Amino acid sequence: SKDVQKMEDIKGKTIGLSSLRGSEAWATTRLLDASGVKRDSYNYVVAGVSPAKVAALTRGAIGAAVLFQPSAEAAVRQGLPALATYAALRSY
């Protein structure tokens, strides 16, 4: 959402994912942990595919989301911040 401008702002928020049991959740947890945001400070919720997640962000139903292209670029054009990319993670 627009009130989440940096990784630290995710604390206390809900993050929308496509699935709670896939690599999306695992990689997001690693990315947030590497940024100093511990797992017990945010929640995950299944929010559907990227267009549904953008809609949920826009209406404030979730604080952040994992978005894939082309929805990620569309979200940035709507004024939503891009907080990070999975490329920031080192190889595993």
C-alpha positions in Angstrom: 0.0 0.0 0.0 1.1 3.6 -0.3 1.8 3.8 3.5 4.5 1.1 3.0 7.5 2.9 1.5 10.4 0.8 2.7 10.9 -2.7 4.0 10.8 -1.7 7.7 7.2 -0.4 7.1 6.0 -4.0 6.6 6.1 -4.6 10.4 2.6 -5.1 11.6 1.2 -5.5 8.0 -0.3 -8.3 6.0 1.5 -9.4 2.8 -0.5 -10.9 0.0 0.9 -14.0 -1.7 -0.4 -16.4 -4.4 0.2 -19.3 -2.0 1.4 -19.9 1.5 3.4 -23.0 0.8 5.4 -22.2 -2.3 8.7 -20.7 -3.1 7.1 -17.2 -3.1 6.5 -17.4 0.6 10.0 -18.9 1.3 11.9 -16.3 -0.8 9.9 -13.4 0.6 10.6 -14.6 4.2 14.3 -14.8 3.3 14.3 -11.3 1.7 12.5 -9.7 4.6 14.8 -11.5 7.1 17.9 -10.2 5.2 16.4 -6.7 5.5 16.0 -7.1 9.3 12.2 -7.7 9.3 11.6 -10.7 11.4 8.9 -13.3 10.5 6.9 -12.7 13.7 6.4 -9.0 12.7 4.1 -9.5 9.7 1.4 -11.9 8.4 0.9 -13.7 5.1 -2.5 -14.1 3.4 -3.4 -15.7 0.1 -4.5 -12.8 -2.1 -4.6 -14.4 -5.5 -2.7 -13.7 -8.7 -0.9 -10.4 -9.2 -3.8 -8.4 -10.6 -5.9 -9.4 -7.6 -3.0 -8.4 -5.3 -2.8 -5.0 -7.0 -6.5 -4.4 -6.4 -6.1 -5.5 -2.7 -3.2 -3.1 -2.3 -5.1 -0.2 -3.9 -8.1 -0.6 -1.5 -5.8 -1.1 1.5 -6.8 -4.7 2.2 -3.1 -5.7 2.4 0.0 -3.7 3.2 2.3 -5.3 0.7 2.4 -8.0 -2.0 4.6 -10.1 -4.1 3.9 -9.0 -7.7 5.0 -10.4 -11.0 5.2 -8.7 -14.4 3.4 -7.0 -16.0 1.3 -6.3 -12.9 4.4 -5.1 -10.9 5.1 -2.4 -13.4 1.5 -1.4 -13.6 1.5 -1.0 -9.8 4.5 1.3 -9.8 2.8 3.4 -12.5 -0.2 3.7 -10.1 2.1 5.1 -7.4 2.7 1.9 -5.4 6.3 1.6 -4.3 8.6 -1.3 -5.4 10.3 -2.3 -2.2 12.6 -5.1 -3.4 13.3 -7.8 -6.0 14.2 -11.4 -5.5 17.4 -10.6 -7.4 18.6 -9.0 -4.1 18.9 -12.5 -2.7 22.1 -14.4 -3.3 22.0 -17.8 -4.9 20.8 -20.6 -2.6 
